[in-house]
Amino acid sequence: MPLMTHTELTQEESTLQAEAREFAQKRLAHGALDRDLAGTFSCELYEEAAEAGFIGVKIPESLGGRGLGLFDECLVMEELAGGDPSFALTISISAGLCGGHLLHHGSDAQKNSHIPHLTKGKIGAWAITERIAGSHAAALECEAKQHGDAYIINGAKMFVTQGMGFDSLVIFARTLAGKDGISAFLIEKGDRGCRSVPLAQTLGMRSAGTAEIFFQNCETPVERLIGEEGDGLRQAMQVLNDGRVVLSAMCVGIAQASLEAAASHAKKREAFGKPVSDFGGLRGMMADSAIDIATSREMVVAAARIRDAGGDNREEVALAKLFASEACLRVCDRGIQIHGGYGYIAETPAGMFWRDARVFTLGEGTSEVHRNLVCRHLFDS
Ligand SMILES: Cc1cc2nc3c(=O)[nH]c(=O)nc-3n(C[C@H](O)[C@H](O)[C@H](O)COP(=O)(O)OP(=O)(O)OC[C@H]3O[C@@H](n4cnc5c(N)ncnc54)[C@H](O)[C@@H]3O)c2cc1C
């Protein structure tokens, strides 16, 4: 049983959460550490998750999703992340950022030819970051020049989750100078002039196939421009707003799994003739972790519910992403401490949770960028 969970769920929400928890515990958790250590991703498990309806929870049913809301997606992603963080990260990028981008900004042809594949278990990726431009995305240099009925893309994208195994990829490239000169394009597996190189030995998320992608005279038909030329950055920010809520929900799931593993170890492990869970120092750490998790979860719920009700949740999203990512890291760090030396070796998942959690104060906007966003809301309101 989880130590804490959501309150006030409807019957449908409870059922969805229970289904996702069962899948996470029975199908994901068992092999997650092995996949992490080997740096492998299981396409079979991914297809199984698709079959079970966990990929594209808020994508319309007509495109193969469940047609539910952001809150429902968060319920599912919290559970899956607790089972295997890399696996959940892949779903959040594939269905969330890539699928979500096409859903909100793509043409009917782009939606119909790609999204149903993504919800059936094909992999999507989404690439804005470059070596030269991470937080400052508007400075990106990858360029797309139109020649007749195609764009010729040159440049490179850094840190692309599932950059090795994607079937569909949304990228951002410059069609004009300035921040209004960035456009989004759809790249397909096997496109000539597009080459992925794995980023060996990432600290965490080792099963998520992080790669650098190079474009050398990559010819992309004009029909693969997403939306209008120059609208790329606005599209990216809109897509990231939902992405950050899902990512925060994943932080809750990882933190919860880390705390449960730590509590279970502490009850079994004895020192000085009693379980280490009896020691006040450890009890204090576990109580602090429980508070971190409960607070993060409430912030995720607030951000998701406002979005589902059609409201502007940008401030709540910034608060949730900032708090949940840092709280997750604190909880996972305490998890290692509670495990003692066993938290530091590959035998227990405590280290995997900590390494995986480490990315969340960086990805989809660093903590520092989010502090700026929070202050912008504070001073501009
Ligand atoms: C495992 C992994 C997976 C990723 N997956 C993807 C993906 O699928 N697609 C994708 O596009 N990207 C992805 N990223 C990239 C990620 O989003 C970037 O790493 C992140 O946006 C930060 O950019 P940067 O690494 O260039 O750091 P920089 O922008 O160079 O930042 C360096 C430091 O400066 C600080 N800083 C920068 N600007 C400011 C500011 N204005 N105020 C205060 N501090 C500031 C930062 O907070 C940070 O501490 C991934 C990264 C990792 C590690």
The ligand as an ORCA input file, in Angstrom:
! r2SCAN-3c Opt
* xyz 0 1
  C      18.758     13.521    -19.672
  C      18.306     14.757    -20.398
  C      17.254     14.668    -21.297
  C      16.836     15.790    -22.011
  N      15.849     15.652    -22.954
  C      15.584     16.695    -23.775
  C      14.688     16.524    -24.888
  O      14.106     15.443    -25.097
  N      14.500     17.576    -25.729
  C      15.121     18.783    -25.535
  O      14.923     19.692    -26.348
  N      15.978     18.973    -24.485
  C      16.224     17.967    -23.614
  N      17.100     18.130    -22.560
  C      17.775     19.408    -22.418
  C      17.363     20.217    -21.192
  O      16.066     20.721    -21.358
  C      18.445     21.318    -21.006
  O      19.595     20.660    -20.502
  C      17.990     22.428    -20.104
  O      17.003     23.197    -20.740
  C      19.144     23.356    -19.707
  O      19.863     23.799    -20.815
  P      21.473     23.663    -20.827
  O      21.794     22.248    -20.465
  O      21.969     24.171    -22.114
  O      21.968     24.576    -19.628
  P      22.264     26.159    -19.706
  O      21.097     26.851    -20.314
  O      23.590     26.348    -20.324
  O      22.333     26.515    -18.172
  C      23.537     26.420    -17.395
  C      23.246     27.008    -16.020
  O      22.918     28.410    -16.166
  C      21.664     28.651    -15.549
  N      20.927     29.682    -16.299
  C      20.737     29.768    -17.635
  N      19.965     30.818    -17.938
  C      19.639     31.406    -16.756
  C      18.868     32.537    -16.390
  N      18.220     33.286    -17.317
  N      18.754     32.841    -15.062
  C      19.390     32.096    -14.114
  N      20.140     31.020    -14.410
  C      20.264     30.678    -15.701
  C      20.924     27.326    -15.618
  O      19.886     27.255    -14.649
  C      22.053     26.341    -15.336
  O      22.287     26.255    -13.948
  C      17.472     17.042    -21.793
  C      18.513     17.133    -20.854
  C      18.942     16.017    -20.167
  C      20.081     16.146    -19.205
*
